[in-house]
Amino acid sequence: VTVERDGNMPPRHLVVTITEDGKAKGKEALEGLIVEALKSAADKSKVGRDQAQKDMMTYISDSMKKMGMNG
């Protein structure tokens, strides 16, 4: 089971892929795998979102310094 998603909350892009091996594990095991995959994807997107926000703040700060707007 794999999950592909974007960094938006809620995601605008969400793809869940279930292989034949995943299907063969049965409903209960598959549900657990899906929940784990969704949680992992959400955690990874949060890290990416946090880094993007940090990069944006650095860019704004640098831009303000270049314009002579030292806070």
PQR file of N, CA, C, O and H, with PARSE charges and radii, in Angstrom:
ATOM      1  N   VAL A   1       0.857  -1.174   0.000 -0.4000 1.5000
ATOM      2  CA  VAL A   1       0.000   0.000   0.000 -0.0000 2.0000
ATOM      3  C   VAL A   1       0.899   1.231   0.000  0.5500 1.7000
ATOM      4  O   VAL A   1       1.792   1.358   0.838 -0.5500 1.4000
ATOM      5  N   THR A   2       0.657   2.129  -0.940 -0.4000 1.5000
ATOM      6  CA  THR A   2       1.381   3.396  -0.969 -0.0000 2.0000
ATOM      7  C   THR A   2       0.380   4.535  -1.095  0.5500 1.7000
ATOM      8  O   THR A   2      -0.714   4.381  -1.639 -0.5500 1.4000
ATOM      9  H   THR A   2      -0.069   2.026  -1.621  0.4000 1.0000
ATOM     10  N   VAL A   3       0.796   5.687  -0.571 -0.4000 1.5000
ATOM     11  CA  VAL A   3      -0.036   6.883  -0.650 -0.0000 2.0000
ATOM     12  C   VAL A   3       0.817   8.008  -1.209  0.5500 1.7000
ATOM     13  O   VAL A   3       1.930   8.251  -0.742 -0.5500 1.4000
ATOM     14  H   VAL A   3       1.685   5.812  -0.129  0.4000 1.0000
ATOM     15  N   GLU A   4       0.291   8.685  -2.205 -0.4000 1.5000
ATOM     16  CA  GLU A   4       0.943   9.862  -2.776 -0.0000 2.0000
ATOM     17  C   GLU A   4      -0.003  11.035  -2.561  0.5500 1.7000
ATOM     18  O   GLU A   4      -1.177  10.977  -2.925 -0.5500 1.4000
ATOM     19  H   GLU A   4      -0.612   8.488  -2.585  0.4000 1.0000
ATOM     20  N   ARG A   5       0.525  12.100  -1.965 -0.4000 1.5000
ATOM     21  CA  ARG A   5      -0.316  13.261  -1.693 -0.0000 2.0000
ATOM     22  C   ARG A   5       0.505  14.527  -1.771  0.5500 1.7000
ATOM     23  O   ARG A   5       1.735  14.491  -1.733 -0.5500 1.4000
ATOM     24  H   ARG A   5       1.479  12.147  -1.669  0.4000 1.0000
ATOM     25  N   ASP A   6      -0.191  15.653  -1.881 -0.4000 1.5000
ATOM     26  CA  ASP A   6       0.492  16.937  -1.876 -0.0000 2.0000
ATOM     27  C   ASP A   6       0.568  17.451  -0.435  0.5500 1.7000
ATOM     28  O   ASP A   6       0.148  16.763   0.496 -0.5500 1.4000
ATOM     29  H   ASP A   6      -1.190  15.682  -1.912  0.4000 1.0000
ATOM     30  N   GLY A   7       1.099  18.646  -0.259 -0.4000 1.5000
ATOM     31  CA  GLY A   7       1.271  19.201   1.074 -0.0000 2.0000
ATOM     32  C   GLY A   7       0.085  19.994   1.583  0.5500 1.7000
ATOM     33  O   GLY A   7       0.145  20.544   2.682 -0.5500 1.4000
ATOM     34  H   GLY A   7       1.440  19.204  -1.016  0.4000 1.0000
ATOM     35  N   ASN A   8      -0.989  20.070   0.817 -0.4000 1.5000
ATOM     36  CA  ASN A   8      -2.154  20.839   1.251 -0.0000 2.0000
ATOM     37  C   ASN A   8      -2.931  20.088   2.330  0.5500 1.7000
ATOM     38  O   ASN A   8      -2.884  18.861   2.416 -0.5500 1.4000
ATOM     39  H   ASN A   8      -1.038  19.623  -0.076  0.4000 1.0000
ATOM     40  N   MET A   9      -3.637  20.850   3.140 -0.4000 1.5000
ATOM     41  CA  MET A   9      -4.506  20.274   4.168 -0.0000 2.0000
ATOM     42  C   MET A   9      -5.892  20.818   3.980  0.5500 1.7000
ATOM     43  O   MET A   9      -6.076  22.005   4.249 -0.5500 1.4000
ATOM     44  H   MET A   9      -3.675  21.847   3.070  0.4000 1.0000
ATOM     45  N   PRO A  10      -6.871  20.092   3.554 -0.5600 1.5000
ATOM     46  CA  PRO A  10      -6.805  18.699   3.105  0.2800 2.0000
ATOM     47  C   PRO A  10      -6.108  18.595   1.755  0.5500 1.7000
ATOM     48  O   PRO A  10      -6.021  19.577   1.019 -0.5500 1.4000
ATOM     49  N   PRO A  11      -5.617  17.415   1.436 -0.5600 1.5000
ATOM     50  CA  PRO A  11      -4.873  17.273   0.177  0.2800 2.0000
ATOM     51  C   PRO A  11      -5.763  17.479  -1.044  0.5500 1.7000
ATOM     52  O   PRO A  11      -6.927  17.077  -1.061 -0.5500 1.4000
ATOM     53  N   ARG A  12      -5.193  18.109  -2.055 -0.4000 1.5000
ATOM     54  CA  ARG A  12      -5.896  18.249  -3.336 -0.0000 2.0000
ATOM     55  C   ARG A  12      -5.522  17.107  -4.265  0.5500 1.7000
ATOM     56  O   ARG A  12      -6.255  16.781  -5.199 -0.5500 1.4000
ATOM     57  H   ARG A  12      -4.248  18.435  -2.041  0.4000 1.0000
ATOM     58  N   HIS A  13      -4.377  16.508  -3.997 -0.4000 1.5000
ATOM     59  CA  HIS A  13      -3.891  15.379  -4.788 -0.0000 2.0000
ATOM     60  C   HIS A  13      -3.678  14.217  -3.826  0.5500 1.7000
ATOM     61  O   HIS A  13      -2.842  14.305  -2.926 -0.5500 1.4000
ATOM     62  H   HIS A  13      -3.782  16.773  -3.239  0.4000 1.0000
ATOM     63  N   LEU A  14      -4.422  13.134  -4.005 -0.4000 1.5000
ATOM     64  CA  LEU A  14      -4.301  11.975  -3.128 -0.0000 2.0000
ATOM     65  C   LEU A  14      -4.499  10.715  -3.970  0.5500 1.7000
ATOM     66  O   LEU A  14      -5.560  10.501  -4.557 -0.5500 1.4000
ATOM     67  H   LEU A  14      -5.100  13.063  -4.736  0.4000 1.0000
ATOM     68  N   VAL A  15      -3.452   9.884  -4.015 -0.4000 1.5000
ATOM     69  CA  VAL A  15      -3.514   8.631  -4.761 -0.0000 2.0000
ATOM     70  C   VAL A  15      -3.126   7.504  -3.811  0.5500 1.7000
ATOM     71  O   VAL A  15      -2.028   7.509  -3.254 -0.5500 1.4000
ATOM     72  H   VAL A  15      -2.591  10.057  -3.538  0.4000 1.0000
ATOM     73  N   VAL A  16      -4.021   6.539  -3.627 -0.4000 1.5000
ATOM     74  CA  VAL A  16      -3.751   5.366  -2.801 -0.0000 2.0000
ATOM     75  C   VAL A  16      -3.612   4.181  -3.740  0.5500 1.7000
ATOM     76  O   VAL A  16      -4.512   3.898  -4.531 -0.5500 1.4000
ATOM     77  H   VAL A  16      -4.913   6.534  -4.080  0.4000 1.0000
ATOM     78  N   THR A  17      -2.481   3.486  -3.654 -0.4000 1.5000
ATOM     79  CA  THR A  17      -2.228   2.326  -4.502 -0.0000 2.0000
ATOM     80  C   THR A  17      -2.205   1.073  -3.635  0.5500 1.7000
ATOM     81  O   THR A  17      -1.465   0.995  -2.655 -0.5500 1.4000
ATOM     82  H   THR A  17      -1.749   3.715  -3.012  0.4000 1.0000
ATOM     83  N   ILE A  18      -3.019   0.101  -4.006 -0.4000 1.5000
ATOM     84  CA  ILE A  18      -3.080  -1.165  -3.277 -0.0000 2.0000
ATOM     85  C   ILE A  18      -2.667  -2.269  -4.240  0.5500 1.7000
ATOM     86  O   ILE A  18      -3.306  -2.476  -5.272 -0.5500 1.4000
ATOM     87  H   ILE A  18      -3.620   0.163  -4.803  0.4000 1.0000
ATOM     88  N   THR A  19      -1.599  -2.974  -3.899 -0.4000 1.5000
ATOM     89  CA  THR A  19      -1.106  -4.057  -4.750 -0.0000 2.0000
ATOM     90  C   THR A  19      -1.913  -5.327  -4.510  0.5500 1.7000
ATOM     91  O   THR A  19      -2.699  -5.411  -3.567 -0.5500 1.4000
ATOM     92  H   THR A  19      -1.080  -2.807  -3.061  0.4000 1.0000
ATOM     93  N   GLU A  20      -1.706  -6.305  -5.375 -0.4000 1.5000
ATOM     94  CA  GLU A  20      -2.372  -7.607  -5.203 -0.0000 2.0000
ATOM     95  C   GLU A  20      -1.933  -8.255  -3.893  0.5500 1.7000
ATOM     96  O   GLU A  20      -2.730  -8.916  -3.227 -0.5500 1.4000
ATOM     97  H   GLU A  20      -1.067  -6.237  -6.142  0.4000 1.0000
ATOM     98  N   ASP A  21      -0.661  -8.067  -3.520 -0.4000 1.5000
ATOM     99  CA  ASP A  21      -0.181  -8.602  -2.240 -0.0000 2.0000
ATOM    100  C   ASP A  21      -0.940  -7.974  -1.081  0.5500 1.7000
ATOM    101  O   ASP A  21      -1.279  -8.650  -0.110 -0.5500 1.4000
ATOM    102  H   ASP A  21      -0.013  -7.530  -4.061  0.4000 1.0000
ATOM    103  N   GLY A  22      -1.202  -6.687  -1.186 -0.4000 1.5000
ATOM    104  CA  GLY A  22      -1.960  -5.994  -0.147 -0.0000 2.0000
ATOM    105  C   GLY A  22      -3.373  -6.526  -0.048  0.5500 1.7000
ATOM    106  O   GLY A  22      -3.885  -6.747   1.049 -0.5500 1.4000
ATOM    107  H   GLY A  22      -0.926  -6.137  -1.975  0.4000 1.0000
ATOM    108  N   LYS A  23      -4.001  -6.730  -1.190 -0.4000 1.5000
ATOM    109  CA  LYS A  23      -5.367  -7.274  -1.211 -0.0000 2.0000
ATOM    110  C   LYS A  23      -5.412  -8.675  -0.608  0.5500 1.7000
ATOM    111  O   LYS A  23      -6.379  -9.044   0.058 -0.5500 1.4000
ATOM    112  H   LYS A  23      -3.585  -6.550  -2.081  0.4000 1.0000
ATOM    113  N   ALA A  24      -4.354  -9.452  -0.850 -0.4000 1.5000
ATOM    114  CA  ALA A  24      -4.310 -10.828  -0.380 -0.0000 2.0000
ATOM    115  C   ALA A  24      -4.200 -10.931   1.141  0.5500 1.7000
ATOM    116  O   ALA A  24      -4.482 -11.985   1.710 -0.5500 1.4000
ATOM    117  H   ALA A  24      -3.568  -9.153  -1.391  0.4000 1.0000
ATOM    118  N   LYS A  25      -3.794  -9.853   1.800 -0.4000 1.5000
ATOM    119  CA  LYS A  25      -3.631  -9.877   3.256 -0.0000 2.0000
ATOM    120  C   LYS A  25      -4.959  -9.886   3.997  0.5500 1.7000
ATOM    121  O   LYS A  25      -4.997 -10.192   5.189 -0.5500 1.4000
ATOM    122  H   LYS A  25      -3.565  -8.996   1.338  0.4000 1.0000
ATOM    123  N   GLY A  26      -6.036  -9.558   3.322 -0.4000 1.5000
ATOM    124  CA  GLY A  26      -7.341  -9.544   3.964 -0.0000 2.0000
ATOM    125  C   GLY A  26      -7.744  -8.143   4.382  0.5500 1.7000
ATOM    126  O   GLY A  26      -6.923  -7.227   4.448 -0.5500 1.4000
ATOM    127  H   GLY A  26      -6.006  -9.309   2.354  0.4000 1.0000
ATOM    128  N   LYS A  27      -9.034  -8.002   4.661 -0.4000 1.5000
ATOM    129  CA  LYS A  27      -9.616  -6.684   4.925 -0.0000 2.0000
ATOM    130  C   LYS A  27      -8.995  -6.001   6.142  0.5500 1.7000
ATOM    131  O   LYS A  27      -8.611  -4.834   6.062 -0.5500 1.4000
ATOM    132  H   LYS A  27      -9.701  -8.745   4.607  0.4000 1.0000
ATOM    133  N   GLU A  28      -8.891  -6.710   7.267 -0.4000 1.5000
ATOM    134  CA  GLU A  28      -8.377  -6.068   8.493 -0.0000 2.0000
ATOM    135  C   GLU A  28      -6.928  -5.622   8.336  0.5500 1.7000
ATOM    136  O   GLU A  28      -6.577  -4.499   8.697 -0.5500 1.4000
ATOM    137  H   GLU A  28      -9.203  -7.658   7.332  0.4000 1.0000
ATOM    138  N   ALA A  29      -6.097  -6.496   7.801 -0.4000 1.5000
ATOM    139  CA  ALA A  29      -4.689  -6.141   7.611 -0.0000 2.0000
ATOM    140  C   ALA A  29      -4.564  -4.993   6.620  0.5500 1.7000
ATOM    141  O   ALA A  29      -3.756  -4.084   6.809 -0.5500 1.4000
ATOM    142  H   ALA A  29      -6.383  -7.408   7.507  0.4000 1.0000
ATOM    143  N   LEU A  30      -5.365  -5.041   5.565 -0.4000 1.5000
ATOM    144  CA  LEU A  30      -5.324  -3.993   4.549 -0.0000 2.0000
ATOM    145  C   LEU A  30      -5.736  -2.644   5.129  0.5500 1.7000
ATOM    146  O   LEU A  30      -5.124  -1.620   4.826 -0.5500 1.4000
ATOM    147  H   LEU A  30      -6.021  -5.779   5.411  0.4000 1.0000
ATOM    148  N   GLU A  31      -6.776  -2.645   5.967 -0.4000 1.5000
ATOM    149  CA  GLU A  31      -7.195  -1.397   6.620 -0.0000 2.0000
ATOM    150  C   GLU A  31      -6.051  -0.814   7.439  0.5500 1.7000
ATOM    151  O   GLU A  31      -5.813   0.393   7.398 -0.5500 1.4000
ATOM    152  H   GLU A  31      -7.273  -3.477   6.213  0.4000 1.0000
ATOM    153  N   GLY A  32      -5.345  -1.654   8.176 -0.4000 1.5000
ATOM    154  CA  GLY A  32      -4.211  -1.193   8.972 -0.0000 2.0000
ATOM    155  C   GLY A  32      -3.106  -0.611   8.101  0.5500 1.7000
ATOM    156  O   GLY A  32      -2.524   0.425   8.425 -0.5500 1.4000
ATOM    157  H   GLY A  32      -5.538  -2.635   8.209  0.4000 1.0000
ATOM    158  N   LEU A  33      -2.823  -1.295   6.986 -0.4000 1.5000
ATOM    159  CA  LEU A  33      -1.786  -0.810   6.074 -0.0000 2.0000
ATOM    160  C   LEU A  33      -2.162   0.540   5.470  0.5500 1.7000
ATOM    161  O   LEU A  33      -1.314   1.420   5.318 -0.5500 1.4000
ATOM    162  H   LEU A  33      -3.295  -2.136   6.723  0.4000 1.0000
ATOM    163  N   ILE A  34      -3.429   0.692   5.130 -0.4000 1.5000
ATOM    164  CA  ILE A  34      -3.885   1.963   4.555 -0.0000 2.0000
ATOM    165  C   ILE A  34      -3.745   3.084   5.577  0.5500 1.7000
ATOM    166  O   ILE A  34      -3.268   4.170   5.249 -0.5500 1.4000
ATOM    167  H   ILE A  34      -4.117  -0.023   5.254  0.4000 1.0000
ATOM    168  N   VAL A  35      -4.159   2.826   6.813 -0.4000 1.5000
ATOM    169  CA  VAL A  35      -4.044   3.845   7.863 -0.0000 2.0000
ATOM    170  C   VAL A  35      -2.577   4.224   8.076  0.5500 1.7000
ATOM    171  O   VAL A  35      -2.253   5.406   8.183 -0.5500 1.4000
ATOM    172  H   VAL A  35      -4.547   1.943   7.080  0.4000 1.0000
ATOM    173  N   GLU A  36      -1.690   3.227   8.138 -0.4000 1.5000
ATOM    174  CA  GLU A  36      -0.256   3.508   8.305 -0.0000 2.0000
ATOM    175  C   GLU A  36       0.285   4.333   7.141  0.5500 1.7000
ATOM    176  O   GLU A  36       1.039   5.284   7.348 -0.5500 1.4000
ATOM    177  H   GLU A  36      -1.953   2.266   8.050  0.4000 1.0000
ATOM    178  N   ALA A  37      -0.094   3.975   5.935 -0.4000 1.5000
ATOM    179  CA  ALA A  37       0.394   4.698   4.751 -0.0000 2.0000
ATOM    180  C   ALA A  37      -0.115   6.132   4.730  0.5500 1.7000
ATOM    181  O   ALA A  37       0.633   7.050   4.393 -0.5500 1.4000
ATOM    182  H   ALA A  37      -0.707   3.203   5.767  0.4000 1.0000
ATOM    183  N   LEU A  38      -1.388   6.335   5.090 -0.4000 1.5000
ATOM    184  CA  LEU A  38      -1.935   7.698   5.134 -0.0000 2.0000
ATOM    185  C   LEU A  38      -1.224   8.537   6.190  0.5500 1.7000
ATOM    186  O   LEU A  38      -0.909   9.703   5.950 -0.5500 1.4000
ATOM    187  H   LEU A  38      -1.996   5.589   5.364  0.4000 1.0000
ATOM    188  N   LYS A  39      -0.971   7.949   7.359 -0.4000 1.5000
ATOM    189  CA  LYS A  39      -0.280   8.686   8.427 -0.0000 2.0000
ATOM    190  C   LYS A  39       1.137   9.047   8.003  0.5500 1.7000
ATOM    191  O   LYS A  39       1.589  10.171   8.223 -0.5500 1.4000
ATOM    192  H   LYS A  39      -1.226   7.002   7.554  0.4000 1.0000
ATOM    193  N   SER A  40       1.835   8.097   7.397 -0.4000 1.5000
ATOM    194  CA  SER A  40       3.198   8.359   6.937 -0.0000 2.0000
ATOM    195  C   SER A  40       3.226   9.466   5.894  0.5500 1.7000
ATOM    196  O   SER A  40       4.082  10.349   5.942 -0.5500 1.4000
ATOM    197  H   SER A  40       1.468   7.184   7.218  0.4000 1.0000
ATOM    198  N   ALA A  41       2.294   9.419   4.954 -0.4000 1.5000
ATOM    199  CA  ALA A  41       2.232  10.451   3.909 -0.0000 2.0000
ATOM    200  C   ALA A  41       1.922  11.813   4.518  0.5500 1.7000
ATOM    201  O   ALA A  41       2.493  12.821   4.100 -0.5500 1.4000
ATOM    202  H   ALA A  41       1.598   8.701   4.915  0.4000 1.0000
ATOM    203  N   ALA A  42       1.022  11.856   5.503 -0.4000 1.5000
ATOM    204  CA  ALA A  42       0.679  13.125   6.156 -0.0000 2.0000
ATOM    205  C   ALA A  42       1.890  13.682   6.899  0.5500 1.7000
ATOM    206  O   ALA A  42       2.152  14.884   6.853 -0.5500 1.4000
ATOM    207  H   ALA A  42       0.558  11.038   5.843  0.4000 1.0000
ATOM    208  N   ASP A  43       2.631  12.803   7.585 -0.4000 1.5000
ATOM    209  CA  ASP A  43       3.826  13.243   8.314 -0.0000 2.0000
ATOM    210  C   ASP A  43       4.871  13.809   7.357  0.5500 1.7000
ATOM    211  O   ASP A  43       5.474  14.846   7.631 -0.5500 1.4000
ATOM    212  H   ASP A  43       2.418  11.827   7.622  0.4000 1.0000
ATOM    213  N   LYS A  44       5.081  13.126   6.238 -0.4000 1.5000
ATOM    214  CA  LYS A  44       6.072  13.596   5.261 -0.0000 2.0000
ATOM    215  C   LYS A  44       5.642  14.914   4.624  0.5500 1.7000
ATOM    216  O   LYS A  44       6.482  15.780   4.378 -0.5500 1.4000
ATOM    217  H   LYS A  44       4.591  12.284   6.015  0.4000 1.0000
ATOM    218  N   SER A  45       4.351  15.078   4.355 -0.4000 1.5000
ATOM    219  CA  SER A  45       3.894  16.331   3.752 -0.0000 2.0000
ATOM    220  C   SER A  45       4.022  17.484   4.733  0.5500 1.7000
ATOM    221  O   SER A  45       4.276  18.617   4.323 -0.5500 1.4000
ATOM    222  H   SER A  45       3.669  14.374   4.555  0.4000 1.0000
ATOM    223  N   LYS A  46       3.849  17.209   6.041 -0.4000 1.5000
ATOM    224  CA  LYS A  46       4.004  18.257   7.057 -0.0000 2.0000
ATOM    225  C   LYS A  46       5.446  18.745   7.086  0.5500 1.7000
ATOM    226  O   LYS A  46       5.699  19.946   7.185 -0.5500 1.4000
ATOM    227  H   LYS A  46       3.642  16.289   6.374  0.4000 1.0000
ATOM    228  N   VAL A  47       6.384  17.817   7.001 -0.4000 1.5000
ATOM    229  CA  VAL A  47       7.800  18.204   6.987 -0.0000 2.0000
ATOM    230  C   VAL A  47       8.081  19.087   5.773  0.5500 1.7000
ATOM    231  O   VAL A  47       8.750  20.113   5.893 -0.5500 1.4000
ATOM    232  H   VAL A  47       6.179  16.841   6.921  0.4000 1.0000
ATOM    233  N   GLY A  48       7.582  18.697   4.623 -0.4000 1.5000
ATOM    234  CA  GLY A  48       7.781  19.490   3.404 -0.0000 2.0000
ATOM    235  C   GLY A  48       7.128  20.852   3.497  0.5500 1.7000
ATOM    236  O   GLY A  48       7.702  21.850   3.061 -0.5500 1.4000
ATOM    237  H   GLY A  48       7.039  17.862   4.526  0.4000 1.0000
ATOM    238  N   ARG A  49       5.923  20.902   4.064 -0.4000 1.5000
ATOM    239  CA  ARG A  49       5.194  22.170   4.232 -0.0000 2.0000
ATOM    240  C   ARG A  49       5.942  23.082   5.192  0.5500 1.7000
ATOM    241  O   ARG A  49       6.079  24.278   4.936 -0.5500 1.4000
ATOM    242  H   ARG A  49       5.457  20.091   4.418  0.4000 1.0000
ATOM    243  N   ASP A  50       6.431  22.517   6.307 -0.4000 1.5000
ATOM    244  CA  ASP A  50       7.177  23.316   7.283 -0.0000 2.0000
ATOM    245  C   ASP A  50       8.454  23.892   6.667  0.5500 1.7000
ATOM    246  O   ASP A  50       8.805  25.045   6.917 -0.5500 1.4000
ATOM    247  H   ASP A  50       6.320  21.545   6.515  0.4000 1.0000
ATOM    248  N   GLN A  51       9.144  23.079   5.859 -0.4000 1.5000
ATOM    249  CA  GLN A  51      10.365  23.556   5.211 -0.0000 2.0000
ATOM    250  C   GLN A  51      10.050  24.664   4.213  0.5500 1.7000
ATOM    251  O   GLN A  51      10.790  25.643   4.121 -0.5500 1.4000
ATOM    252  H   GLN A  51       8.859  22.143   5.656  0.4000 1.0000
ATOM    253  N   ALA A  52       8.959  24.519   3.466 -0.4000 1.5000
ATOM    254  CA  ALA A  52       8.567  25.552   2.505 -0.0000 2.0000
ATOM    255  C   ALA A  52       8.248  26.864   3.213  0.5500 1.7000
ATOM    256  O   ALA A  52       8.600  27.937   2.723 -0.5500 1.4000
ATOM    257  H   ALA A  52       8.357  23.724   3.541  0.4000 1.0000
ATOM    258  N   GLN A  53       7.584  26.783   4.361 -0.4000 1.5000
ATOM    259  CA  GLN A  53       7.278  27.999   5.129 -0.0000 2.0000
ATOM    260  C   GLN A  53       8.555  28.643   5.652  0.5500 1.7000
ATOM    261  O   GLN A  53       8.688  29.867   5.631 -0.5500 1.4000
ATOM    262  H   GLN A  53       7.297  25.912   4.759  0.4000 1.0000
ATOM    263  N   LYS A  54       9.491  27.829   6.120 -0.4000 1.5000
ATOM    264  CA  LYS A  54      10.768  28.350   6.615 -0.0000 2.0000
ATOM    265  C   LYS A  54      11.528  29.047   5.486  0.5500 1.7000
ATOM    266  O   LYS A  54      12.074  30.134   5.668 -0.5500 1.4000
ATOM    267  H   LYS A  54       9.383  26.835   6.137  0.4000 1.0000
ATOM    268  N   ASP A  55      11.552  28.398   4.309 -0.4000 1.5000
ATOM    269  CA  ASP A  55      12.237  28.988   3.154 -0.0000 2.0000
ATOM    270  C   ASP A  55      11.579  30.305   2.741  0.5500 1.7000
ATOM    271  O   ASP A  55      12.268  31.252   2.361 -0.5500 1.4000
ATOM    272  H   ASP A  55      11.108  27.514   4.161  0.4000 1.0000
ATOM    273  N   MET A  56      10.250  30.368   2.815 -0.4000 1.5000
ATOM    274  CA  MET A  56       9.536  31.587   2.449 -0.0000 2.0000
ATOM    275  C   MET A  56       9.876  32.722   3.421  0.5500 1.7000
ATOM    276  O   MET A  56      10.080  33.858   2.995 -0.5500 1.4000
ATOM    277  H   MET A  56       9.690  29.599   3.123  0.4000 1.0000
ATOM    278  N   MET A  57       9.936  32.428   4.699 -0.4000 1.5000
ATOM    279  CA  MET A  57      10.265  33.457   5.689 -0.0000 2.0000
ATOM    280  C   MET A  57      11.696  33.964   5.485  0.5500 1.7000
ATOM    281  O   MET A  57      11.958  35.158   5.632 -0.5500 1.4000
ATOM    282  H   MET A  57       9.770  31.505   5.046  0.4000 1.0000
ATOM    283  N   THR A  58      12.615  33.064   5.150 -0.4000 1.5000
ATOM    284  CA  THR A  58      13.994  33.466   4.872 -0.0000 2.0000
ATOM    285  C   THR A  58      14.039  34.371   3.648  0.5500 1.7000
ATOM    286  O   THR A  58      14.733  35.388   3.651 -0.5500 1.4000
ATOM    287  H   THR A  58      12.402  32.094   5.031  0.4000 1.0000
ATOM    288  N   TYR A  59      13.301  34.007   2.604 -0.4000 1.5000
ATOM    289  CA  TYR A  59      13.255  34.813   1.391 -0.0000 2.0000
ATOM    290  C   TYR A  59      12.691  36.207   1.681  0.5500 1.7000
ATOM    291  O   TYR A  59      13.241  37.204   1.214 -0.5500 1.4000
ATOM    292  H   TYR A  59      12.737  33.181   2.602  0.4000 1.0000
ATOM    293  N   ILE A  60      11.608  36.283   2.442 -0.4000 1.5000
ATOM    294  CA  ILE A  60      11.009  37.577   2.781 -0.0000 2.0000
ATOM    295  C   ILE A  60      11.985  38.420   3.592  0.5500 1.7000
ATOM    296  O   ILE A  60      12.149  39.614   3.341 -0.5500 1.4000
ATOM    297  H   ILE A  60      11.161  35.473   2.822  0.4000 1.0000
ATOM    298  N   SER A  61      12.627  37.789   4.562 -0.4000 1.5000
ATOM    299  CA  SER A  61      13.596  38.512   5.394 -0.0000 2.0000
ATOM    300  C   SER A  61      14.743  39.053   4.537  0.5500 1.7000
ATOM    301  O   SER A  61      15.129  40.214   4.672 -0.5500 1.4000
ATOM    302  H   SER A  61      12.494  36.819   4.766  0.4000 1.0000
ATOM    303  N   ASP A  62      15.282  38.213   3.662 -0.4000 1.5000
ATOM    304  CA  ASP A  62      16.380  38.646   2.791 -0.0000 2.0000
ATOM    305  C   ASP A  62      15.931  39.768   1.856  0.5500 1.7000
ATOM    306  O   ASP A  62      16.678  40.717   1.618 -0.5500 1.4000
ATOM    307  H   ASP A  62      14.968  37.270   3.552  0.4000 1.0000
ATOM    308  N   SER A  63      14.717  39.661   1.329 -0.4000 1.5000
ATOM    309  CA  SER A  63      14.193  40.691   0.432 -0.0000 2.0000
ATOM    310  C   SER A  63      14.039  42.021   1.153  0.5500 1.7000
ATOM    311  O   SER A  63      14.348  43.076   0.599 -0.5500 1.4000
ATOM    312  H   SER A  63      14.110  38.890   1.522  0.4000 1.0000
ATOM    313  N   MET A  64      13.557  41.966   2.393 -0.4000 1.5000
ATOM    314  CA  MET A  64      13.381  43.204   3.162 -0.0000 2.0000
ATOM    315  C   MET A  64      14.731  43.851   3.468  0.5500 1.7000
ATOM    316  O   MET A  64      14.855  45.076   3.452 -0.5500 1.4000
ATOM    317  H   MET A  64      13.306  41.109   2.843  0.4000 1.0000
ATOM    318  N   LYS A  65      15.738  43.026   3.746 -0.4000 1.5000
ATOM    319  CA  LYS A  65      17.082  43.555   4.012 -0.0000 2.0000
ATOM    320  C   LYS A  65      17.627  44.260   2.778  0.5500 1.7000
ATOM    321  O   LYS A  65      18.241  45.323   2.880 -0.5500 1.4000
ATOM    322  H   LYS A  65      15.637  42.031   3.758  0.4000 1.0000
ATOM    323  N   LYS A  66      17.399  43.660   1.607 -0.4000 1.5000
ATOM    324  CA  LYS A  66      17.882  44.252   0.363 -0.0000 2.0000
ATOM    325  C   LYS A  66      17.188  45.588   0.073  0.5500 1.7000
ATOM    326  O   LYS A  66      17.777  46.478  -0.541 -0.5500 1.4000
ATOM    327  H   LYS A  66      16.901  42.797   1.524  0.4000 1.0000
ATOM    328  N   MET A  67      15.942  45.720   0.516 -0.4000 1.5000
ATOM    329  CA  MET A  67      15.200  46.966   0.297 -0.0000 2.0000
ATOM    330  C   MET A  67      15.447  47.984   1.411  0.5500 1.7000
ATOM    331  O   MET A  67      14.882  49.078   1.399 -0.5500 1.4000
ATOM    332  H   MET A  67      15.464  44.998   1.015  0.4000 1.0000
ATOM    333  N   GLY A  68      16.304  47.613   2.380 -0.4000 1.5000
ATOM    334  CA  GLY A  68      16.617  48.524   3.459 -0.0000 2.0000
ATOM    335  C   GLY A  68      15.559  48.594   4.539  0.5500 1.7000
ATOM    336  O   GLY A  68      15.466  49.599   5.243 -0.5500 1.4000
ATOM    337  H   GLY A  68      16.763  46.725   2.390  0.4000 1.0000
ATOM    338  N   MET A  69      14.770  47.565   4.685 -0.4000 1.5000
ATOM    339  CA  MET A  69      13.708  47.533   5.697 -0.0000 2.0000
ATOM    340  C   MET A  69      14.118  46.636   6.852  0.5500 1.7000
ATOM    341  O   MET A  69      13.446  45.646   7.140 -0.5500 1.4000
ATOM    342  H   MET A  69      14.845  46.748   4.113  0.4000 1.0000
ATOM    343  N   ASN A  70      15.191  46.968   7.500 -0.4000 1.5000
ATOM    344  CA  ASN A  70      15.643  46.161   8.630 -0.0000 2.0000
ATOM    345  C   ASN A  70      14.660  46.341   9.767  0.5500 1.7000
ATOM    346  O   ASN A  70      14.453  47.456  10.246 -0.5500 1.4000
ATOM    347  H   ASN A  70      15.737  47.773   7.266  0.4000 1.0000
ATOM    348  N   GLY A  71      14.045  45.235  10.205 -0.4000 1.5000
ATOM    349  CA  GLY A  71      13.014  45.290  11.218 -0.0000 2.0000
ATOM    350  C   GLY A  71      13.441  45.611  12.550  0.5500 1.7000
ATOM    351  O   GLY A  71      12.618  45.675  13.463 -0.5500 1.4000
ATOM    352  H   GLY A  71      14.213  44.329   9.815  0.4000 1.0000
TER
END
